[in-house]
């Protein structure tokens, strides 16, 4: 990434087309900041703990996963979303960690961060894939019927929500969840055509239909359907576990298309009802942000939009 620039929060009067016609901006919370992703650029804004200044890193999205039309195809773009989280999300998180640590005279190497991520990945696979399979097998005494798949899905949802509830008690995680709320409010305000200034963004909702937490819930529901089909073939334990890994592309693709469809048709009465649990799960990962957090999110969003005003009419 490029050297950070110090930025002061800026406001902008924005008016954009209806949701169905506009580009879907996205983002994520990072350590003491927010990453926003535009059509051609991304920006990460972080408030330094020592000086309280906002530093910004902005870059162009030039990798094949962002520009090759193959990755824009239905169902394939769900895989692109996962790849983007692994690439851009981790890149932004690493930059924010180093900005915060560097301002206090501490340097964090890429090797240490990657090792931590690898350990966390193994832990997540064991907790959210392995443990539900084991507990469902104990509860149903079978591994190849619909009851087993349903129990497995319920256990997995319970574990995910329970895990989020527990880590939300940690002060540092709570701040990340506040920045997550700031990201949502900023994007909601933009999509509503409100001025991007703190007082206006403050009024926006904490919840957004395209949130990754909601996507996770949709993926869990889709997985029950997919694994129910797998159960018809009466797989042994080897193929049962393998199916959970091999089906990830299919489940991610279908989940993304459902989220996308609901986001584009959020005003439809039936879709409104379907969105309730999707929005409800976001209460586990969002908290009301402070005004200075909203300033950081607005700065990140405006930085990501620089030079892209002419592209906001293009659909994602």
KAMO-V987729 format. One record per pair of residues at least 12 apart in sequence whose ideal C-beta (glycine too) atoms are under 6 Angstrom apart, sorted by the first residue. I is the first residue (numbers start at 1). J is the second residue. If there is no record, write none. Layout:
I_J + I_J
//
This chain:
1_57 + 1_95 + 4_55 + 4_57 + 5_56 + 6_53 + 6_55 + 7_54 + 7_56 + 7_299 + 9_295 + 9_298 + 9_299 + 10_302 + 11_196 + 11_197 + 12_196 + 12_302 + 13_195 + 14_190 + 15_193 + 16_312 + 17_313 + 20_264 + 22_312 + 23_39 + 23_312 + 23_314 + 23_316 + 24_316 + 25_187 + 27_183 + 28_89 + 29_176 + 29_179 + 29_180 + 29_183 + 30_92 + 30_93 + 30_96 + 31_96 + 31_97 + 31_100 + 32_46 + 32_47 + 32_100 + 33_45 + 33_46 + 33_96 + 33_296 + 34_179 + 34_183 + 34_296 + 34_297 + 34_300 + 35_92 + 36_300 + 36_301 + 36_304 + 38_304 + 38_305 + 38_308 + 39_308 + 39_311 + 40_61 + 40_308 + 41_60 + 41_304 + 42_59 + 42_304 + 43_56 + 43_58 + 43_300 + 43_303 + 43_304 + 44_57 + 44_92 + 44_95 + 45_296 + 45_299 + 45_300 + 46_96 + 46_99 + 47_296 + 48_103 + 50_103 + 54_296 + 54_299 + 56_303 + 57_95 + 58_303 + 65_80 + 65_83 + 74_257 + 75_253 + 78_252 + 78_253 + 78_256 + 79_249 + 79_252 + 81_256 + 82_252 + 94_113 + 128_156 + 129_244 + 132_152 + 132_155 + 132_156 + 135_155 + 136_148 + 136_151 + 136_152 + 136_155 + 139_151 + 143_240 + 144_231 + 144_234 + 145_231 + 146_228 + 149_224 + 149_227 + 149_228 + 149_231 + 153_224 + 156_220 + 157_220 + 164_284 + 177_285 + 177_286 + 177_287 + 178_287 + 178_289 + 178_293 + 179_293 + 180_285 + 180_286 + 181_206 + 181_286 + 181_287 + 181_288 + 181_289 + 182_289 + 182_293 + 182_294 + 182_297 + 183_297 + 184_206 + 184_208 + 185_201 + 185_204 + 186_201 + 186_297 + 186_298 + 186_301 + 188_204 + 188_205 + 188_208 + 189_201 + 189_204 + 196_298 + 198_291 + 198_294 + 201_294 + 206_286 + 207_279 + 207_282 + 209_262 + 209_263 + 209_266 + 209_275 + 210_263 + 211_282 + 213_281 + 213_282 + 213_285 + 214_278 + 214_281 + 214_282 + 215_259 + 217_278 + 217_281 + 218_255 + 218_258 + 218_259 + 219_251 + 219_255 + 222_251 + 222_254 + 222_255 + 223_251 + 226_247 + 226_251 + 230_243 + 262_275
//
